[in-house]
Amino acid sequence: MPKMKSHKGLRKRIRVSARGKLRYNKSNAGHLMSGKSGSRRRKLRKMDVVADKKVAAKVRRAMMV
């Protein structure tokens, strides 16, 4: 049986923090920022954490961490 391959798209988009949490950049922060409020733009700059444990487990399995 061949080896499992890690999901390269996920590897590029999600980082694992020192405590093992999955961190990612929020969407909608690429362009067209003039129509968004300053507070919304500030919030989009920060990284977010995958909160759902089931989803995090699936992502971890796909990333092969």
Secondary structure, 3 states (H helix, E strand, C coil): CCCCCCCHHHHHHEEECCCCCEEEECCCCCCCHHHCCHHHHHHHHCEEECCCHHHHHHHHHHHCC
